[in-house]
Amino acid sequence: MIETVDDTTWFVKRSADASPEAIIDRFGGGFRLRRFSLAESRRTQHGVFVSADAAETAWWRLRQKAR
């Protein structure tokens, strides 16, 4: 699920009470997907997408490949 943080940032979570797994933020003309970390330097970038929904879908596909 996507949880809105502000007008330009969203968290990707498994459920409403789960910790964030990824961050989606508005970036230029698209939406940047990064792995969530409290340290900015550890937020791994995973691409720019045309919508927040497409970025969320990409996150779950990345997680499936890792298994």
Rosetta silent file (secondary structure, phi, psi, omega in degrees, C-alpha in Angstrom):
SEQUENCE: MIETVDDTTWFVKRSADASPEAIIDRFGGGFRLRRFSLAESRRTQHGVFVSADAAETAWWRLRQKAR
SCORE:     score description
SCORE:     0.000 S_00000001
   1 L     0.000  156.455  177.280    0.000    0.000    0.000 S_00000001
   2 E  -107.279  130.761  176.596    1.008    3.619   -0.481 S_00000001
   3 E  -115.720  125.532 -178.952    0.767    6.028    2.472 S_00000001
   4 E   -72.813  130.281  174.864    0.902    9.767    1.773 S_00000001
   5 E   -97.735  -49.301  174.570    3.500   11.700    3.763 S_00000001
   6 E  -154.716 -165.303 -175.963    3.034   15.075    2.041 S_00000001
   7 L   -65.023  -19.387 -175.139    2.284   16.459   -1.438 S_00000001
   8 L  -125.544    5.487 -175.319    5.488   15.026   -2.908 S_00000001
   9 E  -137.938  139.287  177.765    6.346   11.968   -0.795 S_00000001
  10 E  -135.906  148.823  171.805    4.772    8.537   -0.190 S_00000001
  11 E  -102.125  143.891  171.894    5.803    5.468    1.822 S_00000001
  12 E  -101.831  123.796 -178.393    5.376    1.933    0.474 S_00000001
  13 L  -132.907  156.496  174.863    4.207   -0.436    3.227 S_00000001
  14 L   -71.052  -38.862  179.013    2.881   -4.007    3.435 S_00000001
  15 L  -150.039  172.343 -175.808   -0.011   -2.847    5.634 S_00000001
  16 L   -60.860  -32.396 -178.043   -1.208    0.288    7.434 S_00000001
  17 L   -98.608    4.851  179.494    0.596   -0.614   10.668 S_00000001
  18 L   -83.412  161.298  175.317    3.827   -1.898    9.052 S_00000001
  19 L   -73.700  152.200  176.950    7.117   -0.009    8.817 S_00000001
  20 L   -64.611  140.788  176.507    7.936    1.730    5.520 S_00000001
  21 L  -105.644  -29.784 -177.975    9.901   -0.388    3.057 S_00000001
  22 E  -147.180  163.411  177.780   10.393    2.179    0.307 S_00000001
  23 E  -122.125  134.288  172.458    9.965    5.876   -0.414 S_00000001
  24 E  -115.277  127.397  175.546    8.387    7.342   -3.533 S_00000001
  25 E  -135.436  149.383  179.350    8.951   11.029   -4.144 S_00000001
  26 E   -64.340  130.999 -174.473    8.111   13.382   -6.987 S_00000001
  27 E  -142.644  107.993 -178.242   11.254   13.856   -9.059 S_00000001
  28 L    59.064 -121.733  179.205   11.259   16.058  -12.158 S_00000001
  29 L   -96.892    9.994 -177.347    8.490   14.709  -14.395 S_00000001
  30 E  -139.202 -158.866 -177.471    8.232   11.366  -12.630 S_00000001
  31 E  -128.917  120.133 -176.814    8.304    9.520   -9.351 S_00000001
  32 E   -88.566  134.629  178.289   11.579    8.259   -7.855 S_00000001
  33 E  -107.317  128.079  177.422   11.608    4.934   -5.977 S_00000001
  34 E  -138.158  147.876  174.918   14.159    4.388   -3.203 S_00000001
  35 E   -66.522  139.610 -178.914   14.611    1.799   -0.478 S_00000001
  36 L   -74.179  136.279  171.855   13.622    3.238    2.914 S_00000001
  37 L  -158.164  146.056  176.240   16.357    4.053    5.420 S_00000001
  38 L   -67.985  -27.826  177.719   16.624    6.673    8.128 S_00000001
  39 L   -89.851  119.673 -179.038   20.077    7.539    6.740 S_00000001
  40 H   -53.863  -38.416 -177.282   19.775    9.390    3.426 S_00000001
  41 H   -66.983  -17.900 -178.594   23.041    7.833    2.181 S_00000001
  42 H   -98.984    5.639  179.775   21.578    4.296    2.526 S_00000001
  43 L   -83.681   93.851 -178.530   18.463    4.959    0.414 S_00000001
  44 L   -66.283  129.599  179.659   19.185    2.821   -2.640 S_00000001
  45 E   -85.076  139.598 -178.621   17.652    4.240   -5.832 S_00000001
  46 E  -125.951   19.394  174.099   15.563    1.917   -8.005 S_00000001
  47 E   115.196  172.968  178.001   14.502    4.162  -10.881 S_00000001
  48 E  -118.829  134.338 -174.153   12.041    6.849  -11.938 S_00000001
  49 E  -123.870  166.576 -175.804    8.493    5.901  -12.945 S_00000001
  50 L   -79.884  -16.778  178.559    5.512    7.619  -14.593 S_00000001
  51 L  -151.437  161.808  176.423    3.254    7.301  -11.534 S_00000001
  52 H   -64.362  -36.975  178.603    3.406    6.527   -7.826 S_00000001
  53 H   -63.603  -40.168  178.229    1.380    3.360   -8.491 S_00000001
  54 H   -66.125  -37.854  177.395    3.920    2.163  -11.080 S_00000001
  55 H   -65.278  -41.601  177.984    6.739    2.806   -8.594 S_00000001
  56 H   -62.162  -45.734  178.785    4.917    0.789   -5.911 S_00000001
  57 H   -59.169  -41.738  178.440    4.407   -2.109   -8.346 S_00000001
  58 H   -62.005  -38.737  178.935    8.117   -1.987   -9.229 S_00000001
  59 H   -60.366  -48.847 -177.905    9.020   -2.202   -5.531 S_00000001
  60 H   -66.487  -31.623  175.812    6.995   -5.382   -4.979 S_00000001
  61 H   -68.608  -39.428  175.764    8.491   -6.930   -8.132 S_00000001
  62 H   -61.253  -41.341  179.841   11.987   -6.141   -6.861 S_00000001
  63 H   -64.830  -37.630  178.764   11.116   -7.801   -3.543 S_00000001
  64 H   -66.005  -40.026  179.545    9.870  -10.931   -5.369 S_00000001
  65 H   -65.517  -32.765 -178.265   13.104  -11.220   -7.352 S_00000001
  66 H   -68.778  -21.335 -178.572   15.159  -10.998   -4.156 S_00000001
  67 L   -80.063    0.000    0.000   13.498  -14.145   -2.759 S_00000001
